[in-house]
Each structure stands twice: as structure tokens, then as C-alpha cells.
Amino acid sequence: MKVVENCIFSKLSATFSPAHLEVLNESFMHAVPAGSETHFKVVMVADAFDGKRQVPRHQAVYACLADELKNGVHALALHIFSPSEWQVSAAVPASPKCLGGSKQDHS
């Protein structure tokens, strides 16, 4: 079941009306239980980001997803583009491998 993933997709769609949106659950790449929805990668292209720097773009997404970030979403990798930026380079970097572990590994 993709409850959190679908919620993130719906909220971002409603708030930004993106031309392109991908919400990828990358929790399986981390030290979390199977089926977790804690680590996400978002690739989004929207007119709302035209002329804005990365920090205000990220702040807008964080505000949109404030409830999810307070309630279980641990990591949110954001790759946010204006339409003109996306036309120039639609390259999104691969996510790095998890270097962490469980809290028990560090005690």
C-alpha cells in the first residue's frame, strides 16, 4: 500500500500543478522495515519555480508536505526544475546508497 507516497503525489499535484512529477519511495534502500514509507525522491517540473532559487523552491515543498515531514517522512530528496531548466537538462542524479544503519549499530 502506498499511502504516504500517494498523499505526497496528490498534495504536490494540487499545490504546484506540475508539468512533470515523480514521487519515488526509496525507503527500501535504507535501514528501515520492509514496506516503510520514510525516504522519498521527488522530481518535479512546474511553472511555480520559474525565476526562483533552490532554497525558496525547497521551502515551498517543505511547507506543502509539513504534515508528512512531521509524521514519519525521514528524508526527502528534491530535484525541482522550472520548465525551461527541464528542457535544457532533464538529468536527475541517482540516489546515493545508504551509509547509515539502525540506531543499534551506533550505540
MMTF fields as JSON, N, C-alpha, C and O atoms, coordinates in Angstrom:
{
  "mmtfVersion": "1.0.0",
  "mmtfProducer": "UNKNOWN",
  "numBonds": 427,
  "numAtoms": 428,
  "numGroups": 107,
  "numChains": 1,
  "numModels": 1,
  "chainsPerModel": [1],
  "groupsPerChain": [107],
  "chainIdList": ["A"],
  "bondAtomList": [4, 2, 8, 6, 12, 10, 16, 14, 20, 18, 24, 22, 28, 26, 32, 30, 36, 34, 40, 38, 44, 42, 48, 46, 52, 50, 56, 54, 60, 58, 64, 62, 68, 66, 72, 70, 76, 74, 80, 78, 84, 82, 88, 86, 92, 90, 96, 94, 100, 98, 104, 102, 108, 106, 112, 110, 116, 114, 120, 118, 124, 122, 128, 126, 132, 130, 136, 134, 140, 138, 144, 142, 148, 146, 152, 150, 156, 154, 160, 158, 164, 162, 168, 166, 172, 170, 176, 174, 180, 178, 184, 182, 188, 186, 192, 190, 196, 194, 200, 198, 204, 202, 208, 206, 212, 210, 216, 214, 220, 218, 224, 222, 228, 226, 232, 230, 236, 234, 240, 238, 244, 242, 248, 246, 252, 250, 256, 254, 260, 258, 264, 262, 268, 266, 272, 270, 276, 274, 280, 278, 284, 282, 288, 286, 292, 290, 296, 294, 300, 298, 304, 302, 308, 306, 312, 310, 316, 314, 320, 318, 324, 322, 328, 326, 332, 330, 336, 334, 340, 338, 344, 342, 348, 346, 352, 350, 356, 354, 360, 358, 364, 362, 368, 366, 372, 370, 376, 374, 380, 378, 384, 382, 388, 386, 392, 390, 396, 394, 400, 398, 404, 402, 408, 406, 412, 410, 416, 414, 420, 418, 424, 422],
  "bondOrderList": [1, 1, 1, 1, 1, 1, 1, 1, 1, 1, 1, 1, 1, 1, 1, 1, 1, 1, 1, 1, 1, 1, 1, 1, 1, 1, 1, 1, 1, 1, 1, 1, 1, 1, 1, 1, 1, 1, 1, 1, 1, 1, 1, 1, 1, 1, 1, 1, 1, 1, 1, 1, 1, 1, 1, 1, 1, 1, 1, 1, 1, 1, 1, 1, 1, 1, 1, 1, 1, 1, 1, 1, 1, 1, 1, 1, 1, 1, 1, 1, 1, 1, 1, 1, 1, 1, 1, 1, 1, 1, 1, 1, 1, 1, 1, 1, 1, 1, 1, 1, 1, 1, 1, 1, 1, 1],
  "groupList": [{"groupName": "MET", "atomNameList": ["N", "CA", "C", "O"], "elementList": ["N", "C", "C", "O"], "formalChargeList": [0, 0, 0, 0], "bondAtomList": [1, 0, 2, 1, 3, 2], "bondOrderList": [1, 1, 2], "singleLetterCode": "M", "chemCompType": "L-PEPTIDE LINKING"}, {"groupName": "LYS", "atomNameList": ["N", "CA", "C", "O"], "elementList": ["N", "C", "C", "O"], "formalChargeList": [0, 0, 0, 0], "bondAtomList": [1, 0, 2, 1, 3, 2], "bondOrderList": [1, 1, 2], "singleLetterCode": "K", "chemCompType": "L-PEPTIDE LINKING"}, {"groupName": "VAL", "atomNameList": ["N", "CA", "C", "O"], "elementList": ["N", "C", "C", "O"], "formalChargeList": [0, 0, 0, 0], "bondAtomList": [1, 0, 2, 1, 3, 2], "bondOrderList": [1, 1, 2], "singleLetterCode": "V", "chemCompType": "L-PEPTIDE LINKING"}, {"groupName": "GLU", "atomNameList": ["N", "CA", "C", "O"], "elementList": ["N", "C", "C", "O"], "formalChargeList": [0, 0, 0, 0], "bondAtomList": [1, 0, 2, 1, 3, 2], "bondOrderList": [1, 1, 2], "singleLetterCode": "E", "chemCompType": "L-PEPTIDE LINKING"}, {"groupName": "ASN", "atomNameList": ["N", "CA", "C", "O"], "elementList": ["N", "C", "C", "O"], "formalChargeList": [0, 0, 0, 0], "bondAtomList": [1, 0, 2, 1, 3, 2], "bondOrderList": [1, 1, 2], "singleLetterCode": "N", "chemCompType": "L-PEPTIDE LINKING"}, {"groupName": "CYS", "atomNameList": ["N", "CA", "C", "O"], "elementList": ["N", "C", "C", "O"], "formalChargeList": [0, 0, 0, 0], "bondAtomList": [1, 0, 2, 1, 3, 2], "bondOrderList": [1, 1, 2], "singleLetterCode": "C", "chemCompType": "L-PEPTIDE LINKING"}, {"groupName": "ILE", "atomNameList": ["N", "CA", "C", "O"], "elementList": ["N", "C", "C", "O"], "formalChargeList": [0, 0, 0, 0], "bondAtomList": [1, 0, 2, 1, 3, 2], "bondOrderList": [1, 1, 2], "singleLetterCode": "I", "chemCompType": "L-PEPTIDE LINKING"}, {"groupName": "PHE", "atomNameList": ["N", "CA", "C", "O"], "elementList": ["N", "C", "C", "O"], "formalChargeList": [0, 0, 0, 0], "bondAtomList": [1, 0, 2, 1, 3, 2], "bondOrderList": [1, 1, 2], "singleLetterCode": "F", "chemCompType": "L-PEPTIDE LINKING"}, {"groupName": "SER", "atomNameList": ["N", "CA", "C", "O"], "elementList": ["N", "C", "C", "O"], "formalChargeList": [0, 0, 0, 0], "bondAtomList": [1, 0, 2, 1, 3, 2], "bondOrderList": [1, 1, 2], "singleLetterCode": "S", "chemCompType": "L-PEPTIDE LINKING"}, {"groupName": "LEU", "atomNameList": ["N", "CA", "C", "O"], "elementList": ["N", "C", "C", "O"], "formalChargeList": [0, 0, 0, 0], "bondAtomList": [1, 0, 2, 1, 3, 2], "bondOrderList": [1, 1, 2], "singleLetterCode": "L", "chemCompType": "L-PEPTIDE LINKING"}, {"groupName": "ALA", "atomNameList": ["N", "CA", "C", "O"], "elementList": ["N", "C", "C", "O"], "formalChargeList": [0, 0, 0, 0], "bondAtomList": [1, 0, 2, 1, 3, 2], "bondOrderList": [1, 1, 2], "singleLetterCode": "A", "chemCompType": "L-PEPTIDE LINKING"}, {"groupName": "THR", "atomNameList": ["N", "CA", "C", "O"], "elementList": ["N", "C", "C", "O"], "formalChargeList": [0, 0, 0, 0], "bondAtomList": [1, 0, 2, 1, 3, 2], "bondOrderList": [1, 1, 2], "singleLetterCode": "T", "chemCompType": "L-PEPTIDE LINKING"}, {"groupName": "PRO", "atomNameList": ["N", "CA", "C", "O"], "elementList": ["N", "C", "C", "O"], "formalChargeList": [0, 0, 0, 0], "bondAtomList": [1, 0, 2, 1, 3, 2], "bondOrderList": [1, 1, 2], "singleLetterCode": "P", "chemCompType": "L-PEPTIDE LINKING"}, {"groupName": "HIS", "atomNameList": ["N", "CA", "C", "O"], "elementList": ["N", "C", "C", "O"], "formalChargeList": [0, 0, 0, 0], "bondAtomList": [1, 0, 2, 1, 3, 2], "bondOrderList": [1, 1, 2], "singleLetterCode": "H", "chemCompType": "L-PEPTIDE LINKING"}, {"groupName": "GLY", "atomNameList": ["N", "CA", "C", "O"], "elementList": ["N", "C", "C", "O"], "formalChargeList": [0, 0, 0, 0], "bondAtomList": [1, 0, 2, 1, 3, 2], "bondOrderList": [1, 1, 2], "singleLetterCode": "G", "chemCompType": "PEPTIDE LINKING"}, {"groupName": "ASP", "atomNameList": ["N", "CA", "C", "O"], "elementList": ["N", "C", "C", "O"], "formalChargeList": [0, 0, 0, 0], "bondAtomList": [1, 0, 2, 1, 3, 2], "bondOrderList": [1, 1, 2], "singleLetterCode": "D", "chemCompType": "L-PEPTIDE LINKING"}, {"groupName": "ARG", "atomNameList": ["N", "CA", "C", "O"], "elementList": ["N", "C", "C", "O"], "formalChargeList": [0, 0, 0, 0], "bondAtomList": [1, 0, 2, 1, 3, 2], "bondOrderList": [1, 1, 2], "singleLetterCode": "R", "chemCompType": "L-PEPTIDE LINKING"}, {"groupName": "GLN", "atomNameList": ["N", "CA", "C", "O"], "elementList": ["N", "C", "C", "O"], "formalChargeList": [0, 0, 0, 0], "bondAtomList": [1, 0, 2, 1, 3, 2], "bondOrderList": [1, 1, 2], "singleLetterCode": "Q", "chemCompType": "L-PEPTIDE LINKING"}, {"groupName": "TYR", "atomNameList": ["N", "CA", "C", "O"], "elementList": ["N", "C", "C", "O"], "formalChargeList": [0, 0, 0, 0], "bondAtomList": [1, 0, 2, 1, 3, 2], "bondOrderList": [1, 1, 2], "singleLetterCode": "Y", "chemCompType": "L-PEPTIDE LINKING"}, {"groupName": "TRP", "atomNameList": ["N", "CA", "C", "O"], "elementList": ["N", "C", "C", "O"], "formalChargeList": [0, 0, 0, 0], "bondAtomList": [1, 0, 2, 1, 3, 2], "bondOrderList": [1, 1, 2], "singleLetterCode": "W", "chemCompType": "L-PEPTIDE LINKING"}],
  "groupTypeList": [0, 1, 2, 2, 3, 4, 5, 6, 7, 8, 1, 9, 8, 10, 11, 7, 8, 12, 10, 13, 9, 3, 2, 9, 4, 3, 8, 7, 0, 13, 10, 2, 12, 10, 14, 8, 3, 11, 13, 7, 1, 2, 2, 0, 2, 10, 15, 10, 7, 15, 14, 1, 16, 17, 2, 12, 16, 13, 17, 10, 2, 18, 10, 5, 9, 10, 15, 3, 9, 1, 4, 14, 2, 13, 10, 9, 10, 9, 13, 6, 7, 8, 12, 8, 3, 19, 17, 2, 8, 10, 10, 2, 12, 10, 8, 12, 1, 5, 9, 14, 14, 8, 1, 17, 15, 13, 8],
  "groupIdList": [1, 2, 3, 4, 5, 6, 7, 8, 9, 10, 11, 12, 13, 14, 15, 16, 17, 18, 19, 20, 21, 22, 23, 24, 25, 26, 27, 28, 29, 30, 31, 32, 33, 34, 35, 36, 37, 38, 39, 40, 41, 42, 43, 44, 45, 46, 47, 48, 49, 50, 51, 52, 53, 54, 55, 56, 57, 58, 59, 60, 61, 62, 63, 64, 65, 66, 67, 68, 69, 70, 71, 72, 73, 74, 75, 76, 77, 78, 79, 80, 81, 82, 83, 84, 85, 86, 87, 88, 89, 90, 91, 92, 93, 94, 95, 96, 97, 98, 99, 100, 101, 102, 103, 104, 105, 106, 107],
  "secStructList": [7, 7, 2, 2, 2, 2, 2, 2, 2, 2, 2, 2, 2, 2, 2, 2, 7, 7, 1, 3, 3, 3, 3, 3, 3, 7, 4, 4, 4, 1, 1, 1, 7, 6, 6, 7, 7, 7, 3, 3, 3, 3, 3, 3, 3, 7, 4, 4, 4, 6, 6, 7, 7, 2, 2, 2, 2, 2, 2, 2, 2, 2, 2, 2, 6, 2, 2, 2, 2, 2, 6, 6, 7, 7, 3, 3, 3, 3, 3, 3, 3, 7, 2, 2, 2, 2, 2, 2, 7, 7, 7, 7, 7, 7, 7, 7, 7, 7, 7, 7, 7, 7, 4, 4, 4, 4, 7],
  "xCoordList": [0.84, 0.0, 0.885, 1.849, 0.579, 1.387, 0.654, 0.397, 0.321, -0.479, 0.27, -0.243, 1.466, 2.24, 2.675, 2.579, 3.147, 3.572, 2.438, 2.643, 1.255, 0.095, -0.309, -0.719, -0.193, -0.524, 0.448, 0.031, 1.719, 2.727, 2.439, 2.465, 2.168, 1.868, 0.65, 0.672, -0.404, -1.64, -1.434, -1.897, -0.739, -0.513, 0.349, 0.044, 1.416, 2.279, 1.537, 1.694, 0.737, -0.051, -1.022, -1.127, -1.731, -2.73, -2.089, -2.633, -0.944, -0.301, 0.467, 0.414, 1.176, 2.078, 1.634, 2.231, 0.621, 0.178, 1.371, 1.539, 2.189, 3.424, 3.193, 2.226, 4.114, 4.119, 4.693, 4.393, 5.517, 6.121, 6.286, 6.755, 5.904, 6.044, 6.31, 5.567, 7.383, 7.697, 7.902, 8.637, 7.261, 7.474, 7.923, 7.154, 9.175, 9.76, 10.037, 10.748, 9.478, 9.731, 11.064, 11.179, 12.064, 13.391, 13.69, 14.85, 12.671, 12.848, 13.565, 14.328, 13.331, 13.954, 15.474, 16.152, 16.018, 17.462, 18.077, 19.287, 17.253, 17.702, 17.391, 16.665, 17.95, 17.795, 16.468, 16.426, 15.386, 14.04, 13.285, 13.696, 12.212, 11.448, 10.878, 10.598, 10.715, 10.124, 8.754, 7.988, 8.455, 7.165, 7.099, 6.037, 8.213, 8.23, 8.035, 8.337, 7.53, 7.394, 8.03, 7.338, 9.354, 10.089, 11.074, 11.425, 11.521, 12.541, 11.999, 11.639, 11.947, 11.377, 12.279, 13.034, 12.173, 12.83, 11.715, 10.845, 11.754, 10.748, 11.44, 12.414, 10.935, 11.368, 10.139, 9.113, 10.255, 9.08, 9.479, 10.507, 8.638, 8.804, 7.514, 6.432, 7.633, 6.432, 6.75, 7.847, 5.787, 5.918, 6.161, 6.798, 5.662, 5.803, 7.266, 7.557, 8.185, 9.59, 10.388, 11.582, 9.736, 10.407, 10.892, 10.118, 12.181, 12.763, 13.05, 13.48, 12.823, 13.094, 14.362, 14.655, 15.099, 16.301, 15.9, 14.739, 16.874, 16.605, 16.024, 15.091, 16.555, 16.081, 14.591, 13.856, 14.107, 12.663, 11.821, 10.701, 12.346, 11.634, 11.476, 10.384, 12.573, 12.542, 11.628, 10.868, 11.695, 10.841, 9.364, 8.555, 9.011, 7.622, 7.166, 6.04, 8.039, 7.701, 7.604, 6.685, 8.558, 8.504, 7.222, 6.625, 6.789, 5.542, 4.349, 3.442, 4.357, 3.269, 3.197, 2.109, 4.347, 4.412, 4.734, 5.266, 4.421, 4.763, 4.218, 4.929, 2.985, 2.396, 3.14, 3.381, 3.502, 4.218, 5.612, 6.078, 6.271, 7.608, 7.571, 8.55, 6.469, 6.316, 5.904, 6.067, 5.373, 4.766, 5.322, 4.566, 6.639, 7.19, 8.09, 8.918, 7.957, 8.862, 10.19, 10.277, 11.202, 12.519, 13.419, 14.213, 13.296, 14.168, 13.386, 12.53, 13.699, 13.011, 14.057, 14.49, 14.464, 15.424, 14.638, 13.776, 14.936, 14.17, 15.002, 16.117, 14.439, 15.028, 13.929, 13.029, 14.028, 12.935, 13.414, 14.47, 12.62, 13.01, 11.886, 10.708, 12.26, 11.307, 11.222, 12.101, 10.187, 10.098, 11.314, 11.769, 11.835, 12.998, 14.243, 15.04, 14.424, 15.559, 15.433, 16.427, 14.233, 13.983, 14.279, 14.778, 13.973, 14.242, 15.742, 16.188, 16.517, 17.966, 18.616, 19.471, 18.208, 18.825, 17.818, 17.495, 17.33, 16.364, 17.076, 16.472, 18.356, 19.126, 18.901, 19.013, 18.587, 18.403, 19.423, 19.484, 20.227, 21.248, 20.643, 19.567, 21.357, 20.942, 21.105, 21.995, 20.264, 20.349, 21.532, 21.813, 22.225, 23.366, 22.899, 21.755, 23.796, 23.496, 23.461, 24.176, 22.648, 22.532, 23.844, 24.346, 24.377, 25.595, 25.309, 26.217, 24.056, 23.671, 23.493, 24.197, 22.59, 22.275, 21.222, 20.654, 20.975, 19.994, 20.665, 21.891, 19.864, 20.403, 21.229, 22.187, 20.873, 21.601, 23.027, 23.923, 23.242, 24.579, 25.53, 26.748, 24.975, 25.791, 25.825, 26.351, 25.294, 25.277, 26.454, 26.588],
  "yCoordList": [-1.18, 0.0, 1.243, 1.31, 2.205, 3.409, 4.629, 5.581, 4.612, 5.68, 7.008, 8.006, 7.029, 8.27, 8.738, 9.923, 7.817, 8.16, 8.811, 9.83, 8.233, 8.793, 10.155, 11.042, 10.317, 11.585, 12.672, 13.782, 12.355, 13.312, 13.7, 14.881, 12.714, 12.978, 13.887, 14.848, 13.588, 14.38, 15.814, 16.752, 15.987, 17.33, 18.169, 19.334, 17.577, 18.321, 18.66, 19.755, 17.731, 17.985, 19.137, 20.023, 19.126, 20.159, 21.525, 22.55, 21.538, 22.803, 23.429, 24.645, 22.623, 23.166, 22.937, 23.513, 22.129, 21.803, 21.518, 22.168, 20.553, 20.31, 19.749, 19.031, 20.099, 19.518, 18.107, 17.272, 17.854, 16.536, 16.318, 17.207, 15.138, 14.822, 13.339, 12.493, 13.04, 11.671, 11.678, 12.513, 10.761, 10.557, 9.113, 8.179, 8.946, 7.609, 7.252, 7.973, 6.149, 5.662, 4.918, 3.846, 5.496, 4.889, 4.288, 4.056, 4.043, 3.506, 2.164, 1.864, 1.36, 0.032, 0.114, -0.878, 1.287, 1.468, 1.794, 1.992, 1.849, 2.29, 1.251, 0.285, 1.471, 0.532, 0.768, 1.23, 0.436, 0.563, -0.737, -1.506, -0.996, -2.221, -2.272, -1.236, -3.456, -3.648, -2.987, -3.052, -2.36, -1.704, -0.294, 0.328, 0.219, 1.561, 2.632, 2.429, 3.765, 4.945, 6.115, 6.982, 6.12, 7.104, 7.932, 9.04, 7.422, 8.083, 8.231, 7.245, 9.482, 9.735, 10.623, 11.451, 10.425, 11.279, 11.893, 11.186, 13.209, 13.926, 14.613, 15.344, 14.375, 15.083, 15.839, 15.237, 17.175, 17.974, 19.134, 19.78, 19.381, 20.496, 21.311, 20.79, 22.592, 23.417, 24.88, 25.361, 25.568, 27.0, 27.787, 28.84, 27.289, 27.98, 28.192, 29.047, 27.437, 27.529, 28.441, 28.656, 28.97, 29.848, 31.105, 31.8, 31.38, 32.574, 32.471, 33.451, 31.313, 31.134, 30.314, 29.405, 30.645, 29.89, 28.6, 28.408, 27.726, 26.411, 26.49, 25.754, 27.364, 27.41, 27.756, 27.047, 28.807, 29.062, 27.938, 27.69, 27.271, 26.129, 25.024, 24.492, 24.697, 23.646, 24.05, 23.224, 25.297, 25.768, 25.62, 25.255, 25.9, 25.763, 24.304, 24.018, 23.389, 21.965, 21.503, 20.769, 21.935, 21.567, 22.067, 21.357, 23.268, 23.806, 22.969, 22.689, 22.578, 21.756, 20.4, 19.871, 19.847, 18.5, 18.517, 17.541, 19.602, 19.753, 18.607, 18.098, 18.197, 17.118, 15.8, 15.069, 15.498, 14.254, 14.278, 13.265, 15.435, 15.554, 15.473, 15.061, 15.857, 15.756, 14.348, 13.979, 13.564, 12.288, 11.105, 10.334, 10.961, 9.725, 9.829, 8.945, 10.882, 11.013, 11.529, 12.637, 10.71, 10.998, 11.746, 12.595, 11.434, 12.037, 12.355, 11.585, 13.511, 13.966, 14.58, 15.711, 13.849, 14.347, 15.083, 14.499, 16.369, 17.199, 17.569, 18.076, 17.308, 17.695, 18.488, 17.924, 19.811, 20.695, 21.614, 22.239, 21.684, 22.431, 23.327, 23.024, 24.432, 25.199, 24.49, 23.691, 24.766, 24.115, 24.384, 23.485, 25.601, 25.906, 25.16, 24.718, 25.013, 24.238, 22.778, 22.148, 22.239, 20.843, 20.583, 19.515, 21.559, 21.406, 21.358, 20.64, 22.12, 22.163, 20.884, 20.305, 20.451, 19.264, 18.536, 18.981, 17.429, 16.628, 15.531, 14.522, 15.742, 14.732, 14.845, 15.925, 13.736, 13.673, 12.668, 11.537, 13.075, 12.151, 10.942, 11.016, 9.845, 8.645, 8.904, 9.646, 8.303, 8.461, 7.663, 6.56, 8.234, 7.513, 6.336, 6.286, 5.403, 4.263, 4.746, 5.675, 4.124, 4.472, 4.128, 3.009, 5.09, 4.869, 4.741, 4.542, 4.854, 4.797, 3.377, 2.461, 3.227, 1.926, 2.161, 3.249, 1.185, 1.357, 2.023, 2.046, 2.556, 3.193, 2.205, 2.6, 0.939, -0.071, -0.223, -0.588, 0.059, -0.06, 1.001, 0.831, 2.1, 3.23, 3.38, 4.374, 2.446, 2.61, 1.939, 1.983],
  "zCoordList": [0.0, 0.0, 0.0, 0.762, -0.824, -0.989, -0.437, -1.175, 0.824, 1.419, 1.417, 0.911, 1.974, 2.074, 0.69, 0.371, -0.12, -1.481, -2.264, -2.923, -2.195, -2.905, -2.344, -3.092, -1.036, -0.408, -0.87, -1.2, -0.893, -1.364, -2.81, -3.156, -3.646, -5.052, -5.186, -5.955, -4.448, -4.523, -4.061, -4.711, -2.941, -2.411, -3.356, -3.611, -3.871, -4.793, -6.082, -6.623, -6.568, -7.782, -7.58, -8.429, -6.459, -6.184, -5.949, -6.36, -5.294, -4.939, -6.101, -6.288, -6.88, -7.896, -9.342, -10.251, -9.584, -10.951, -11.865, -12.897, -11.484, -12.244, -13.637, -13.891, -14.537, -15.875, -15.825, -16.678, -14.823, -14.625, -13.13, -12.419, -12.648, -11.233, -11.055, -11.552, -10.335, -9.93, -8.424, -7.896, -7.742, -6.318, -6.161, -6.389, -5.77, -5.687, -4.235, -3.534, -3.793, -2.44, -2.46, -3.054, -1.806, -1.757, -0.385, -0.046, 0.384, 1.736, 1.725, 2.642, 0.707, 0.622, 0.585, 0.849, 0.26, 0.181, 1.543, 1.65, 2.566, 3.886, 4.958, 4.722, 6.123, 7.234, 7.949, 9.089, 7.243, 7.801, 7.525, 6.656, 8.229, 7.983, 6.562, 5.959, 6.051, 4.725, 4.674, 5.636, 3.564, 3.383, 3.948, 3.928, 4.452, 5.035, 3.974, 2.798, 4.41, 3.557, 4.3, 4.834, 4.323, 5.11, 4.295, 4.7, 3.166, 2.35, 0.925, 0.281, 0.44, -0.875, -1.72, -1.209, -3.018, -4.001, -4.845, -5.354, -4.983, -5.767, -6.935, -6.751, -8.125, -9.322, -9.812, -10.13, -9.87, -10.219, -11.121, -10.919, -12.12, -13.047, -12.993, -13.264, -12.644, -12.531, -12.834, -12.548, -13.409, -13.68, -12.391, -12.419, -11.276, -9.994, -9.607, -8.77, -10.195, -9.839, -10.77, -10.56, -11.783, -12.731, -12.012, -11.354, -12.151, -11.547, -10.062, -9.453, -9.465, -8.034, -7.841, -8.618, -6.804, -6.441, -5.732, -5.371, -5.541, -4.95, -3.534, -3.214, -2.688, -1.298, -1.223, -0.535, -1.894, -1.843, -2.454, -2.007, -3.452, -4.041, -2.994, -2.793, -2.341, -1.32, -0.165, 0.341, 0.248, 1.339, 0.983, 1.836, -0.263, -0.703, -0.639, -0.23, -1.042, -0.983, 0.47, 0.832, 1.304, 2.726, 3.373, 4.182, 3.034, 3.585, 3.132, 3.916, 1.874, 1.329, 2.03, 2.26, 2.365, 2.942, 4.437, 4.965, 5.112, 6.538, 7.387, 8.253, 7.159, 7.962, 7.76, 8.721, 6.528, 6.243, 6.879, 7.401, 6.833, 7.41, 8.937, 9.559, 9.532, 10.987, 11.412, 12.575, 10.48, 10.833, 10.056, 9.466, 10.055, 9.527, 8.317, 8.1, 7.517, 6.383, 6.931, 7.46, 6.793, 7.371, 6.39, 6.796, 5.104, 4.1, 2.843, 2.408, 2.266, 1.066, 0.142, 0.363, -0.886, -1.865, -2.936, -3.591, -3.115, -4.041, -5.259, -5.142, -6.42, -7.698, -8.399, -9.022, -8.281, -8.685, -9.807, -9.708, -10.874, -12.062, -12.551, -12.362, -13.182, -13.969, -15.331, -15.657, -16.125, -17.432, -18.331, -19.038, -18.307, -19.16, -18.687, -19.514, -17.388, -16.861, -17.265, -17.625, -17.21, -17.547, -19.02, -19.373, -19.884, -21.316, -21.594, -22.489, -20.829, -21.018, -20.51, -21.179, -19.33, -18.738, -17.868, -16.766, -18.365, -17.611, -16.815, -16.45, -16.555, -15.836, -14.331, -13.752, -13.723, -12.276, -11.752, -12.233, -10.764, -10.27, -9.564, -8.97, -9.646, -8.917, -7.427, -7.01, -6.649, -5.196, -4.664, -5.133, -3.674, -3.095, -2.256, -1.804, -2.062, -1.194, 0.245, 0.618, 1.025, 2.433, 3.155, 3.052, 3.872, 4.633, 6.102, 6.909, 6.45, 7.86, 8.334, 7.91, 9.171, 9.754, 10.817, 10.91, 11.583, 12.645, 13.842, 13.944, 14.729, 15.927, 16.742, 17.406, 16.699, 17.448, 16.945, 17.706, 15.655, 15.085, 15.634, 15.582, 16.161, 16.595, 18.119, 18.619, 18.846, 20.305, 20.96, 22.183]
}
